[in-house]
Amino acid sequence: MMHMTFYWGRQVTLLFDFWRTDSWPSYALTLLACFLFSAFYQYLEDRRVRLNRIAVGQKPAIADVETPLLQRKVVGKFSAARIAGTALFGINSGVGYLLMLAIMSFNGGVFLAVVVGLMIGYLVFRSESDDVTLVVDNPCACA
């Protein structure tokens, strides 16, 4: 049965019919997987942003704040860095949408595991001083 409101049970079907939990250990492993997958999402986002900075020849974040409209392009349109950035964007988008679908199981534990995983992933991978740069290339929260 598909839930349409949040529930707090250990029996959950997550993403696929074969991923069902029926015991506390399987539920705990599922929550751990959701947590790690969420932290991995933040890691991928960090790698993608750093690769994007390299691909456009961006200087450190302080220079961006001082001269936000002056960027010089170092690489061509179809360079290896841009292709890698595109691949990372696709993978990151896929991971983000899978996390969204996991939350749509409406299990409270899965929701908390994903949110805490995103928080810890942000703390570990993305909360540096060079995160001052404004990145506005995608308004979608999942990508």
N, CA, C and O atoms as a GROMACS GRO file, in nm:
protein
  572
    1MET      N    1   0.083  -0.118   0.000
    1MET     CA    2   0.000   0.000   0.000
    1MET      C    3   0.088   0.125   0.000
    1MET      O    4   0.184   0.134   0.077
    2MET      N    5   0.056   0.218  -0.084
    2MET     CA    6   0.134   0.341  -0.092
    2MET      C    7   0.077   0.445   0.004
    2MET      O    8  -0.042   0.476   0.001
    3HIS      N    9   0.164   0.496   0.088
    3HIS     CA   10   0.122   0.596   0.186
    3HIS      C   11   0.116   0.734   0.120
    3HIS      O   12   0.195   0.765   0.031
    4MET      N   13   0.023   0.814   0.165
    4MET     CA   14   0.010   0.951   0.116
    4MET      C   15   0.033   1.054   0.226
    4MET      O   16   0.023   1.174   0.202
    5THR      N   17   0.064   1.007   0.347
    5THR     CA   18   0.101   1.094   0.459
    5THR      C   19   0.222   1.031   0.527
    5THR      O   20   0.250   0.912   0.508
    6PHE      N   21   0.294   1.110   0.605
    6PHE     CA   22   0.411   1.057   0.674
    6PHE      C   23   0.369   0.952   0.776
    6PHE      O   24   0.267   0.965   0.844
    7TYR      N   25   0.448   0.847   0.784
    7TYR     CA   26   0.427   0.743   0.884
    7TYR      C   27   0.563   0.704   0.941
    7TYR      O   28   0.667   0.724   0.878
    8TRP      N   29   0.561   0.648   1.060
    8TRP     CA   30   0.683   0.615   1.133
    8TRP      C   31   0.692   0.466   1.157
    8TRP      O   32   0.694   0.423   1.273
    9GLY      N   33   0.698   0.387   1.055
    9GLY     CA   34   0.708   0.243   1.071
    9GLY      C   35   0.836   0.190   1.011
    9GLY      O   36   0.904   0.258   0.934
   10ARG      N   37   0.870   0.067   1.048
   10ARG     CA   38   0.992   0.005   0.996
   10ARG      C   39   0.968  -0.068   0.865
   10ARG      O   40   1.063  -0.112   0.801
   11GLN      N   41   0.845  -0.083   0.826
   11GLN     CA   42   0.814  -0.150   0.699
   11GLN      C   43   0.799  -0.045   0.590
   11GLN      O   44   0.705   0.034   0.589
   12VAL      N   45   0.894  -0.047   0.498
   12VAL     CA   46   0.895   0.053   0.391
   12VAL      C   47   0.941  -0.014   0.262
   12VAL      O   48   1.028  -0.101   0.263
   13THR      N   49   0.882   0.026   0.153
   13THR     CA   50   0.930  -0.013   0.020
   13THR      C   51   0.994   0.111  -0.040
   13THR      O   52   0.930   0.214  -0.058
   14LEU      N   53   1.123   0.098  -0.072
   14LEU     CA   54   1.199   0.215  -0.116
   14LEU      C   55   1.245   0.199  -0.260
   14LEU      O   56   1.324   0.110  -0.290
   15LEU      N   57   1.196   0.282  -0.347
   15LEU     CA   58   1.236   0.295  -0.487
   15LEU      C   59   1.201   0.175  -0.576
   15LEU      O   60   1.151   0.194  -0.687
   16PHE      N   61   1.224   0.054  -0.530
   16PHE     CA   62   1.199  -0.066  -0.610
   16PHE      C   63   1.121  -0.167  -0.527
   16PHE      O   64   1.127  -0.164  -0.404
   17ASP      N   65   1.049  -0.255  -0.594
   17ASP     CA   66   0.971  -0.356  -0.523
   17ASP      C   67   1.058  -0.450  -0.440
   17ASP      O   68   1.015  -0.500  -0.336
   18PHE      N   69   1.180  -0.476  -0.486
   18PHE     CA   70   1.266  -0.568  -0.412
   18PHE      C   71   1.333  -0.504  -0.292
   18PHE      O   72   1.391  -0.575  -0.209
   19TRP      N   73   1.328  -0.372  -0.278
   19TRP     CA   74   1.389  -0.305  -0.164
   19TRP      C   75   1.282  -0.281  -0.058
   19TRP      O   76   1.227  -0.172  -0.047
   20ARG      N   77   1.255  -0.384   0.017
   20ARG     CA   78   1.155  -0.377   0.124
   20ARG      C   79   1.223  -0.407   0.257
   20ARG      O   80   1.312  -0.492   0.266
   21THR      N   81   1.179  -0.338   0.358
   21THR     CA   82   1.231  -0.366   0.492
   21THR      C   83   1.120  -0.429   0.574
   21THR      O   84   1.005  -0.386   0.570
   22ASP      N   85   1.157  -0.532   0.648
   22ASP     CA   86   1.058  -0.599   0.732
   22ASP      C   87   1.110  -0.623   0.873
   22ASP      O   88   1.038  -0.678   0.958
   23SER      N   89   1.233  -0.582   0.899
   23SER     CA   90   1.290  -0.598   1.033
   23SER      C   91   1.368  -0.471   1.067
   23SER      O   92   1.397  -0.388   0.980
   24TRP      N   93   1.401  -0.458   1.194
   24TRP     CA   94   1.477  -0.340   1.236
   24TRP      C   95   1.616  -0.334   1.173
   24TRP      O   96   1.658  -0.226   1.132
   25PRO      N   97   1.690  -0.445   1.163
   25PRO     CA   98   1.822  -0.436   1.097
   25PRO      C   99   1.812  -0.392   0.950
   25PRO      O  100   1.893  -0.311   0.905
   26SER      N  101   1.716  -0.446   0.876
   26SER     CA  102   1.704  -0.405   0.736
   26SER      C  103   1.660  -0.259   0.724
   26SER      O  104   1.702  -0.189   0.633
   27TYR      N  105   1.576  -0.214   0.816
   27TYR     CA  106   1.534  -0.074   0.817
   27TYR      C  107   1.652   0.017   0.850
   27TYR      O  108   1.670   0.122   0.788
   28ALA      N  109   1.734  -0.024   0.948
   28ALA     CA  110   1.852   0.056   0.985
   28ALA      C  111   1.951   0.063   0.868
   28ALA      O  112   2.009   0.169   0.843
   29LEU      N  113   1.972  -0.048   0.798
   29LEU     CA  114   2.061  -0.046   0.682
   29LEU      C  115   2.006   0.043   0.570
   29LEU      O  116   2.082   0.110   0.500
   30THR      N  117   1.875   0.043   0.553
   30THR     CA  118   1.812   0.130   0.454
   30THR      C  119   1.832   0.276   0.490
   30THR      O  120   1.864   0.358   0.404
   31LEU      N  121   1.814   0.309   0.618
   31LEU     CA  122   1.836   0.447   0.661
   31LEU      C  123   1.982   0.488   0.644
   31LEU      O  124   2.012   0.600   0.604
   32LEU      N  125   2.074   0.396   0.673
   32LEU     CA  126   2.216   0.424   0.653
   32LEU      C  127   2.246   0.447   0.504
   32LEU      O  128   2.323   0.537   0.470
   33ALA      N  129   2.186   0.366   0.417
   33ALA     CA  130   2.206   0.384   0.273
   33ALA      C  131   2.153   0.519   0.228
   33ALA      O  132   2.217   0.587   0.147
   34CYS      N  133   2.037   0.560   0.278
   34CYS     CA  134   1.981   0.692   0.244
   34CYS      C  135   2.073   0.803   0.292
   34CYS      O  136   2.095   0.901   0.221
   35PHE      N  137   2.125   0.789   0.412
   35PHE     CA  138   2.216   0.888   0.469
   35PHE      C  139   2.342   0.901   0.382
   35PHE      O  140   2.382   1.012   0.347
   36LEU      N  141   2.404   0.788   0.349
   36LEU     CA  142   2.527   0.790   0.271
   36LEU      C  143   2.503   0.842   0.129
   36LEU      O  144   2.585   0.916   0.075
   37PHE      N  145   2.391   0.804   0.070
   37PHE     CA  146   2.357   0.850  -0.064
   37PHE      C  147   2.337   1.002  -0.065
   37PHE      O  148   2.375   1.069  -0.162
   38SER      N  149   2.279   1.055   0.042
   38SER     CA  150   2.259   1.201   0.053
   38SER      C  151   2.392   1.274   0.068
   38SER      O  152   2.413   1.378   0.006
   39ALA      N  153   2.481   1.219   0.150
   39ALA     CA  154   2.613   1.280   0.165
   39ALA      C  155   2.690   1.273   0.033
   39ALA      O  156   2.762   1.366  -0.002
   40PHE      N  157   2.675   1.162  -0.039
   40PHE     CA  158   2.739   1.146  -0.170
   40PHE      C  159   2.688   1.251  -0.269
   40PHE      O  160   2.764   1.300  -0.352
   41TYR      N  161   2.561   1.285  -0.259
   41TYR     CA  162   2.503   1.390  -0.344
   41TYR      C  163   2.577   1.523  -0.322
   41TYR      O  164   2.609   1.593  -0.418
   42GLN      N  165   2.603   1.557  -0.196
   42GLN     CA  166   2.675   1.681  -0.166
   42GLN      C  167   2.819   1.674  -0.216
   42GLN      O  168   2.874   1.774  -0.262
   43TYR      N  169   2.881   1.557  -0.206
   43TYR     CA  170   3.017   1.539  -0.257
   43TYR      C  171   3.020   1.563  -0.408
   43TYR      O  172   3.106   1.635  -0.458
   44LEU      N  173   2.925   1.502  -0.479
   44LEU     CA  174   2.918   1.522  -0.624
   44LEU      C  175   2.894   1.668  -0.660
   44LEU      O  176   2.953   1.719  -0.755
   45GLU      N  177   2.810   1.734  -0.585
   45GLU     CA  178   2.782   1.876  -0.611
   45GLU      C  179   2.909   1.959  -0.592
   45GLU      O  180   2.936   2.050  -0.670
   46ASP      N  181   2.987   1.927  -0.489
   46ASP     CA  182   3.113   1.998  -0.466
   46ASP      C  183   3.210   1.975  -0.581
   46ASP      O  184   3.272   2.070  -0.630
   47ARG      N  185   3.223   1.851  -0.625
   47ARG     CA  186   3.312   1.819  -0.737
   47ARG      C  187   3.267   1.891  -0.863
   47ARG      O  188   3.350   1.943  -0.938
   48ARG      N  189   3.138   1.894  -0.887
   48ARG     CA  190   3.085   1.958  -1.008
   48ARG      C  191   3.111   2.109  -1.006
   48ARG      O  192   3.150   2.166  -1.108
   49VAL      N  193   3.091   2.173  -0.893
   49VAL     CA  194   3.115   2.317  -0.883
   49VAL      C  195   3.263   2.347  -0.901
   49VAL      O  196   3.298   2.443  -0.969
   50ARG      N  197   3.349   2.267  -0.841
   50ARG     CA  198   3.494   2.290  -0.855
   50ARG      C  199   3.538   2.269  -1.000
   50ARG      O  200   3.619   2.346  -1.053
   51LEU      N  201   3.485   2.164  -1.064
   51LEU     CA  202   3.520   2.140  -1.204
   51LEU      C  203   3.469   2.252  -1.293
   51LEU      O  204   3.536   2.289  -1.390
   52ASN      N  205   3.354   2.304  -1.262
   52ASN     CA  206   3.299   2.416  -1.339
   52ASN      C  207   3.387   2.539  -1.325
   52ASN      O  208   3.408   2.612  -1.422
   53ARG      N  209   3.438   2.563  -1.207
   53ARG     CA  210   3.529   2.677  -1.187
   53ARG      C  211   3.655   2.660  -1.270
   53ARG      O  212   3.705   2.756  -1.328
   54ILE      N  213   3.707   2.538  -1.275
   54ILE     CA  214   3.827   2.512  -1.355
   54ILE      C  215   3.797   2.528  -1.503
   54ILE      O  216   3.877   2.585  -1.577
   55ALA      N  217   3.682   2.479  -1.546
   55ALA     CA  218   3.647   2.481  -1.688
   55ALA      C  219   3.631   2.622  -1.742
   55ALA      O  220   3.663   2.647  -1.858
   56VAL      N  221   3.583   2.714  -1.662
   56VAL     CA  222   3.565   2.851  -1.710
   56VAL      C  223   3.682   2.940  -1.670
   56VAL      O  224   3.680   3.060  -1.696
   57GLY      N  225   3.784   2.882  -1.608
   57GLY     CA  226   3.901   2.959  -1.573
   57GLY      C  227   3.876   3.060  -1.465
   57GLY      O  228   3.934   3.170  -1.466
   58GLN      N  229   3.792   3.025  -1.372
   58GLN     CA  230   3.753   3.118  -1.266
   58GLN      C  231   3.864   3.128  -1.163
   58GLN      O  232   3.929   3.029  -1.129
   59LYS      N  233   3.884   3.247  -1.114
   59LYS     CA  234   3.979   3.271  -1.007
   59LYS      C  235   3.914   3.235  -0.874
   59LYS      O  236   3.796   3.201  -0.872
   60PRO      N  237   3.986   3.242  -0.764
   60PRO     CA  238   3.926   3.212  -0.634
   60PRO      C  239   3.804   3.299  -0.604
   60PRO      O  240   3.780   3.399  -0.671
   61ALA      N  241   3.729   3.259  -0.503
   61ALA     CA  242   3.601   3.321  -0.472
   61ALA      C  243   3.612   3.471  -0.443
   61ALA      O  244   3.522   3.547  -0.477
   62ILE      N  245   3.720   3.514  -0.383
   62ILE     CA  246   3.735   3.656  -0.350
   62ILE      C  247   3.738   3.739  -0.478
   62ILE      O  248   3.679   3.846  -0.484
   63ALA      N  249   3.807   3.690  -0.580
   63ALA     CA  250   3.811   3.762  -0.706
   63ALA      C  251   3.672   3.768  -0.769
   63ALA      O  252   3.637   3.868  -0.832
   64ASP      N  253   3.592   3.664  -0.751
   64ASP     CA  254   3.456   3.664  -0.805
   64ASP      C  255   3.370   3.770  -0.739
   64ASP      O  256   3.287   3.833  -0.805
   65VAL      N  257   3.390   3.790  -0.611
   65VAL     CA  258   3.311   3.890  -0.541
   65VAL      C  259   3.351   4.030  -0.585
   65VAL      O  260   3.267   4.118  -0.599
   66GLU      N  261   3.480   4.049  -0.607
   66GLU     CA  262   3.529   4.181  -0.648
   66GLU      C  263   3.491   4.215  -0.792
   66GLU      O  264   3.454   4.328  -0.821
   67THR      N  265   3.500   4.118  -0.882
   67THR     CA  266   3.470   4.140  -1.024
   67THR      C  267   3.381   4.027  -1.075
   67THR      O  268   3.429   3.940  -1.148
   68PRO      N  269   3.254   4.027  -1.040
   68PRO     CA  270   3.167   3.914  -1.075
   68PRO      C  271   3.138   3.900  -1.224
   68PRO      O  272   3.104   3.791  -1.268
   69LEU      N  273   3.151   4.006  -1.301
   69LEU     CA  274   3.116   3.998  -1.443
   69LEU      C  275   3.237   3.972  -1.533
   69LEU      O  276   3.221   3.953  -1.653
   70LEU      N  277   3.356   3.972  -1.475
   70LEU     CA  278   3.476   3.952  -1.554
   70LEU      C  279   3.526   3.810  -1.537
   70LEU      O  280   3.598   3.780  -1.441
   71GLN      N  281   3.489   3.724  -1.627
   71GLN     CA  282   3.539   3.587  -1.626
   71GLN      C  283   3.605   3.562  -1.761
   71GLN      O  284   3.555   3.604  -1.865
   72ARG      N  285   3.716   3.495  -1.757
   72ARG     CA  286   3.779   3.464  -1.883
   72ARG      C  287   3.760   3.316  -1.912
   72ARG      O  288   3.764   3.233  -1.821
   73LYS      N  289   3.741   3.286  -2.034
   73LYS     CA  290   3.716   3.149  -2.076
   73LYS      C  291   3.850   3.088  -2.117
   73LYS      O  292   3.919   3.141  -2.204
   74VAL      N  293   3.885   2.976  -2.055
   74VAL     CA  294   4.013   2.913  -2.081
   74VAL      C  295   3.997   2.795  -2.176
   74VAL      O  296   4.087   2.768  -2.256
   75VAL      N  297   3.886   2.727  -2.170
   75VAL     CA  298   3.870   2.605  -2.248
   75VAL      C  299   3.759   2.621  -2.350
   75VAL      O  300   3.674   2.710  -2.338
   76GLY      N  301   3.761   2.535  -2.450
   76GLY     CA  302   3.662   2.540  -2.556
   76GLY      C  303   3.529   2.480  -2.514
   76GLY      O  304   3.512   2.431  -2.402
   77LYS      N  305   3.434   2.485  -2.607
   77LYS     CA  306   3.298   2.440  -2.578
   77LYS      C  307   3.291   2.290  -2.554
   77LYS      O  308   3.209   2.245  -2.474
   78PHE      N  309   3.374   2.212  -2.621
   78PHE     CA  310   3.369   2.067  -2.608
   78PHE      C  311   3.499   2.012  -2.551
   78PHE      O  312   3.550   1.910  -2.600
   79SER      N  313   3.553   2.076  -2.451
   79SER     CA  314   3.676   2.030  -2.389
   79SER      C  315   3.647   1.914  -2.293
   79SER      O  316   3.532   1.887  -2.260
   80ALA      N  317   3.752   1.848  -2.250
   80ALA     CA  318   3.737   1.735  -2.158
   80ALA      C  319   3.676   1.780  -2.025
   80ALA      O  320   3.596   1.708  -1.966
   81ALA      N  321   3.714   1.899  -1.979
   81ALA     CA  322   3.660   1.948  -1.852
   81ALA      C  323   3.510   1.975  -1.863
   81ALA      O  324   3.435   1.946  -1.770
   82ARG      N  325   3.467   2.030  -1.974
   82ARG     CA  326   3.324   2.057  -1.991
   82ARG      C  327   3.244   1.928  -2.007
   82ARG      O  328   3.133   1.917  -1.956
   83ILE      N  329   3.299   1.832  -2.077
   83ILE     CA  330   3.230   1.703  -2.093
   83ILE      C  331   3.222   1.632  -1.959
   83ILE      O  332   3.118   1.574  -1.926
   84ALA      N  333   3.330   1.636  -1.881
   84ALA     CA  334   3.327   1.576  -1.747
   84ALA      C  335   3.226   1.648  -1.658
   84ALA      O  336   3.155   1.584  -1.580
   85GLY      N  337   3.221   1.780  -1.669
   85GLY     CA  338   3.123   1.856  -1.592
   85GLY      C  339   2.981   1.822  -1.630
   85GLY      O  340   2.892   1.816  -1.544
   86THR      N  341   2.958   1.800  -1.758
   86THR     CA  342   2.825   1.760  -1.805
   86THR      C  343   2.788   1.623  -1.751
   86THR      O  344   2.675   1.601  -1.709
   87ALA      N  345   2.883   1.530  -1.753
   87ALA     CA  346   2.857   1.397  -1.699
   87ALA      C  347   2.829   1.404  -1.549
   87ALA      O  348   2.737   1.338  -1.500
   88LEU      N  349   2.907   1.484  -1.477
   88LEU     CA  350   2.882   1.500  -1.333
   88LEU      C  351   2.746   1.562  -1.307
   88LEU      O  352   2.678   1.524  -1.212
   89PHE      N  353   2.705   1.658  -1.390
   89PHE     CA  354   2.574   1.719  -1.375
   89PHE      C  355   2.464   1.615  -1.393
   89PHE      O  356   2.367   1.612  -1.317
   90GLY      N  357   2.478   1.530  -1.494
   90GLY     CA  358   2.378   1.425  -1.517
   90GLY      C  359   2.370   1.327  -1.402
   90GLY      O  360   2.261   1.291  -1.358
   91ILE      N  361   2.485   1.283  -1.352
   91ILE     CA  362   2.487   1.190  -1.239
   91ILE      C  363   2.428   1.257  -1.115
   91ILE      O  364   2.349   1.196  -1.043
   92ASN      N  365   2.468   1.380  -1.092
   92ASN     CA  366   2.418   1.454  -0.975
   92ASN      C  367   2.267   1.474  -0.983
   92ASN      O  368   2.198   1.462  -0.882
   93SER      N  369   2.217   1.504  -1.101
   93SER     CA  370   2.072   1.519  -1.118
   93SER      C  371   2.000   1.388  -1.091
   93SER      O  372   1.897   1.386  -1.024
   94GLY      N  373   2.055   1.278  -1.142
   94GLY     CA  374   1.994   1.147  -1.118
   94GLY      C  375   1.991   1.111  -0.971
   94GLY      O  376   1.891   1.062  -0.920
   95VAL      N  377   2.102   1.137  -0.902
   95VAL     CA  378   2.107   1.109  -0.758
   95VAL      C  379   2.005   1.196  -0.684
   95VAL      O  380   1.937   1.148  -0.593
   96GLY      N  381   1.995   1.322  -0.722
   96GLY     CA  382   1.900   1.412  -0.657
   96GLY      C  383   1.756   1.366  -0.676
   96GLY      O  384   1.677   1.370  -0.582
   97TYR      N  385   1.723   1.323  -0.796
   97TYR     CA  386   1.586   1.276  -0.820
   97TYR      C  387   1.558   1.144  -0.748
   97TYR      O  388   1.446   1.122  -0.703
   98LEU      N  389   1.658   1.057  -0.738
   98LEU     CA  390   1.638   0.934  -0.661
   98LEU      C  391   1.616   0.965  -0.513
   98LEU      O  392   1.534   0.899  -0.448
   99LEU      N  393   1.687   1.064  -0.460
   99LEU     CA  394   1.663   1.105  -0.322
   99LEU      C  395   1.522   1.160  -0.304
   99LEU      O  396   1.456   1.133  -0.204
  100MET      N  397   1.477   1.238  -0.401
  100MET     CA  398   1.341   1.290  -0.395
  100MET      C  399   1.239   1.176  -0.396
  100MET      O  400   1.142   1.179  -0.320
  101LEU      N  401   1.260   1.077  -0.481
  101LEU     CA  402   1.168   0.964  -0.487
  101LEU      C  403   1.173   0.882  -0.357
  101LEU      O  404   1.071   0.829  -0.314
  102ALA      N  405   1.290   0.872  -0.295
  102ALA     CA  406   1.300   0.802  -0.168
  102ALA      C  407   1.218   0.873  -0.061
  102ALA      O  408   1.148   0.809   0.017
  103ILE      N  409   1.226   1.005  -0.058
  103ILE     CA  410   1.146   1.081   0.038
  103ILE      C  411   0.998   1.064   0.011
  103ILE      O  412   0.917   1.068   0.103
  104MET      N  413   0.962   1.044  -0.115
  104MET     CA  414   0.821   1.027  -0.149
  104MET      C  415   0.765   0.892  -0.104
  104MET      O  416   0.648   0.863  -0.128
  105SER      N  417   0.847   0.811  -0.038
  105SER     CA  418   0.794   0.691   0.028
  105SER      C  419   0.714   0.732   0.152
  105SER      O  420   0.641   0.651   0.208
  106PHE      N  421   0.728   0.856   0.194
  106PHE     CA  422   0.659   0.917   0.308
  106PHE      C  423   0.692   0.851   0.441
  106PHE      O  424   0.614   0.860   0.536
  107ASN      N  425   0.806   0.785   0.448
  107ASN     CA  426   0.850   0.729   0.575
  107ASN      C  427   0.930   0.836   0.648
  107ASN      O  428   1.022   0.894   0.591
  108GLY      N  429   0.895   0.862   0.773
  108GLY     CA  430   0.962   0.966   0.850
  108GLY      C  431   1.109   0.941   0.870
  108GLY      O  432   1.189   1.034   0.866
  109GLY      N  433   1.147   0.816   0.892
  109GLY     CA  434   1.288   0.782   0.910
  109GLY      C  435   1.369   0.806   0.784
  109GLY      O  436   1.482   0.856   0.791
  110VAL      N  437   1.314   0.771   0.669
  110VAL     CA  438   1.382   0.794   0.542
  110VAL      C  439   1.399   0.944   0.519
  110VAL      O  440   1.505   0.990   0.477
  111PHE      N  441   1.294   1.021   0.548
  111PHE     CA  442   1.301   1.166   0.534
  111PHE      C  443   1.413   1.224   0.620
  111PHE      O  444   1.494   1.303   0.573
  112LEU      N  445   1.417   1.184   0.747
  112LEU     CA  446   1.520   1.236   0.837
  112LEU      C  447   1.659   1.191   0.795
  112LEU      O  448   1.754   1.269   0.802
  113ALA      N  449   1.673   1.066   0.749
  113ALA     CA  450   1.804   1.017   0.705
  113ALA      C  451   1.855   1.097   0.586
  113ALA      O  452   1.973   1.130   0.580
  114VAL      N  453   1.767   1.129   0.492
  114VAL     CA  454   1.808   1.207   0.375
  114VAL      C  455   1.844   1.349   0.415
  114VAL      O  456   1.947   1.401   0.371
  115VAL      N  457   1.763   1.412   0.496
  115VAL     CA  458   1.790   1.551   0.536
  115VAL      C  459   1.919   1.560   0.618
  115VAL      O  460   2.001   1.649   0.595
  116VAL      N  461   1.937   1.470   0.714
  116VAL     CA  462   2.059   1.472   0.795
  116VAL      C  463   2.180   1.439   0.708
  116VAL      O  464   2.287   1.497   0.727
  117GLY      N  465   2.166   1.347   0.614
  117GLY     CA  466   2.275   1.316   0.522
  117GLY      C  467   2.314   1.436   0.438
  117GLY      O  468   2.433   1.460   0.415
  118LEU      N  469   2.216   1.511   0.391
  118LEU     CA  470   2.245   1.633   0.315
  118LEU      C  471   2.315   1.736   0.403
  118LEU      O  472   2.407   1.804   0.358
  119MET      N  473   2.271   1.748   0.528
  119MET     CA  474   2.333   1.844   0.619
  119MET      C  475   2.478   1.807   0.648
  119MET      O  476   2.567   1.892   0.640
  120ILE      N  477   2.502   1.681   0.682
  120ILE     CA  478   2.638   1.637   0.714
  120ILE      C  479   2.726   1.644   0.589
  120ILE      O  480   2.842   1.685   0.597
  121GLY      N  481   2.672   1.605   0.475
  121GLY     CA  482   2.747   1.616   0.350
  121GLY      C  483   2.785   1.759   0.318
  121GLY      O  484   2.896   1.785   0.272
  122TYR      N  485   2.694   1.851   0.342
  122TYR     CA  486   2.725   1.993   0.321
  122TYR      C  487   2.834   2.038   0.417
  122TYR      O  488   2.926   2.110   0.377
  123LEU      N  489   2.823   1.998   0.542
  123LEU     CA  490   2.923   2.036   0.642
  123LEU      C  491   3.060   1.983   0.605
  123LEU      O  492   3.160   2.055   0.616
  124VAL      N  493   3.068   1.859   0.561
  124VAL     CA  494   3.196   1.796   0.532
  124VAL      C  495   3.254   1.843   0.398
  124VAL      O  496   3.373   1.873   0.389
  125PHE      N  497   3.171   1.851   0.296
  125PHE     CA  498   3.222   1.874   0.161
  125PHE      C  499   3.208   2.016   0.109
  125PHE      O  500   3.287   2.056   0.023
  126ARG      N  501   3.111   2.093   0.155
  126ARG     CA  502   3.082   2.218   0.086
  126ARG      C  503   3.084   2.342   0.172
  126ARG      O  504   3.061   2.451   0.119
  127SER      N  505   3.110   2.336   0.299
  127SER     CA  506   3.103   2.456   0.383
  127SER      C  507   3.240   2.520   0.401
  127SER      O  508   3.280   2.552   0.513
  128GLU      N  509   3.311   2.538   0.291
  128GLU     CA  510   3.441   2.602   0.296
  128GLU      C  511   3.427   2.752   0.273
  128GLU      O  512   3.319   2.801   0.240
  129SER      N  513   3.536   2.823   0.293
  129SER     CA  514   3.532   2.968   0.273
  129SER      C  515   3.514   3.005   0.126
  129SER      O  516   3.464   3.114   0.096
  130ASP      N  517   3.554   2.916   0.032
  130ASP     CA  518   3.537   2.949  -0.109
  130ASP      C  519   3.396   2.919  -0.158
  130ASP      O  520   3.371   2.925  -0.278
  131ASP      N  521   3.305   2.888  -0.068
  131ASP     CA  522   3.166   2.864  -0.105
  131ASP      C  523   3.089   2.996  -0.115
  131ASP      O  524   2.966   2.996  -0.125
  132VAL      N  525   3.161   3.108  -0.111
  132VAL     CA  526   3.100   3.239  -0.120
  132VAL      C  527   3.050   3.266  -0.261
  132VAL      O  528   2.960   3.347  -0.282
  133THR      N  529   3.109   3.198  -0.358
  133THR     CA  530   3.075   3.218  -0.498
  133THR      C  531   2.928   3.190  -0.522
  133THR      O  532   2.875   3.089  -0.476
  134LEU      N  533   2.864   3.278  -0.594
  134LEU     CA  534   2.723   3.262  -0.627
  134LEU      C  535   2.711   3.173  -0.750
  134LEU      O  536   2.760   3.208  -0.857
  135VAL      N  537   2.647   3.059  -0.734
  135VAL     CA  538   2.626   2.967  -0.845
  135VAL      C  539   2.478   2.972  -0.879
  135VAL      O  540   2.394   2.931  -0.799
  136VAL      N  541   2.446   3.022  -0.997
  136VAL     CA  542   2.306   3.039  -1.036
  136VAL      C  543   2.273   2.965  -1.164
  136VAL      O  544   2.181   3.004  -1.236
  137ASP      N  545   2.346   2.857  -1.193
  137ASP     CA  546   2.322   2.792  -1.320
  137ASP      C  547   2.203   2.696  -1.318
  137ASP      O  548   2.162   2.649  -1.424
  138ASN      N  549   2.146   2.666  -1.201
  138ASN     CA  550   2.034   2.574  -1.197
  138ASN      C  551   1.942   2.608  -1.081
  138ASN      O  552   1.983   2.596  -0.965
  139PRO      N  553   1.820   2.651  -1.108
  139PRO     CA  554   1.727   2.686  -1.000
  139PRO      C  555   1.659   2.566  -0.938
  139PRO      O  556   1.590   2.581  -0.837
  140CYS      N  557   1.675   2.447  -0.994
  140CYS     CA  558   1.608   2.327  -0.942
  140CYS      C  559   1.680   2.276  -0.819
  140CYS      O  560   1.802   2.260  -0.821
  141ALA      N  561   1.608   2.252  -0.712
  141ALA     CA  562   1.669   2.206  -0.588
  141ALA      C  563   1.722   2.064  -0.599
  141ALA      O  564   1.809   2.025  -0.522
  142CYS      N  565   1.672   1.987  -0.692
  142CYS     CA  566   1.713   1.847  -0.705
  142CYS      C  567   1.837   1.831  -0.791
  142CYS      O  568   1.896   1.723  -0.791
  143ALA      N  569   1.878   1.931  -0.862
  143ALA     CA  570   1.988   1.913  -0.955
  143ALA      C  571   2.108   1.996  -0.921
  143ALA      O  572   2.208   1.991  -0.992
   0.00000   0.00000   0.00000
